[in-house]
Amino acid sequence: MSKPRLKLHVRILSEEQIAFGPGKAGLLEAIQRTGSISQAAKSMNMSYRRAWQLVDTMNQCFQSALVETQTGGTHGGGAVVTEFGQVILKKFRAMEQQAAKALEHDFQELSSYLKSPQ
């Protein structure tokens, strides 16, 4: 018997582009872990092309790059989340927590009206 839970999707839009959201935050975290867009994509069951598109959108929407890449050589290429990217990621995760906290009371009240699972 699982109890009700609140699931928010915070997204930051720039024009019609999603500049940042949960998927892009997860991708940045995966890039930090793996040091590679390709490996980050694999770890998220995402194509490299899709991951690259998300990185490109983030880099174009913000004043400074969130991810920097190095081309392959004898030791291969790589990617790094910039200091600016780390700031954006940290602020975004804080926004998610603040939004959930702000809605907690209303969520508890509303969820009390849900039917109990059979």
N, C-alpha and C positions, 0 to 999 in steps of 0.2 A: 504494500500500500504506500504509494508515494504521495507526498504532500505537495500542494500547489507551490509553484515557484515563479518568480518574476524574471523575465528575460527581456532586457532592453537592447536596442540596436541604436547606438549613438553614431551619427554620421555627420561629417563636416563637408558641406557643399561649397564649391567655388564655381560660380556660374551653374552649369548643369553637371559638372564633373563631381564625383565623390572624391574629394581631396584626401579624406582620411576616414577610416571606419574600422570596425572590428577585424575584418579580413586583412586589411593593410597593416594594422597593428600586429596581428599574428605573423604576417610575413616579415615584418621588421624584426620581431623576436626570433624567428627562425633564421634569418640572415645573421643576426648577432650570434646565435648558437653555432651555426655551420660555417660562417665566413664565405658563403657562396649563395648566389641566387639559385643556381641549379640544384644544389643540395637542399636549400630551403624549400624550393618547389616540390622536390621529391618527398620531403618529410611531411608536406601538406597535401600530398596526392594531387598536385596541380602541375600543369604543363609549364615548362620553362618559359614558353612564349607568353602565357598568361601572367606568370610572375613578373616577367620583364615589363609587360604592359602596366601592371600595377605600380611597379617601381618608377617607371617613366611618368605616369600620371602624378604620383606624389612629387617627384622632382620638379615637374612643370608647374604644379599648383602652388608650391611654397617658394618663399623668397630665396631659399638656399636649398641645396640638395640634401635629401634625407639619407640617400644611399650613394656611395661612390664605388666604382668598379675599377679593377685593374685587368688589363688584357692578359691572356694566357702567354706563357713563355715555357721555359723548361720545367718550371714548377707549377704551371697552370695559373689561371687568373684567380680572381676572388672578388669579394664585395665586402664592404664595411658600412655599418650604420654610422653616419657622421655624428659628431657631438650635437649638432642641431637636430638631427633625426632622433637622438636619444631624448632630448628635451621635449620634442613633440610627442613622442611615445609616452613619456612619463606624464605629461599634462593630460593626454587623452585618457590614459588609464585612471587618472585621478577624477576626470570628468565623469567617467562611467560609474565610479564608486559614489560620487556625490549625487548623481542622478538617481541611482538605486536607493540611496539613503533618504533622499527627499521624498521618494514615492513609497517607502516602506510602510508607513502608517496606513495610507489609503489602500495599499495592496493587501495588508492584513485584514482590513475591514471588508474589502470586496471579496477576498478569497473565502471569508467565512460564510459567504452565501453560495458557494459551490456545493454541488452534490458530493457526497462521500462516494469513493470508488466501491463498486460491488465486490 
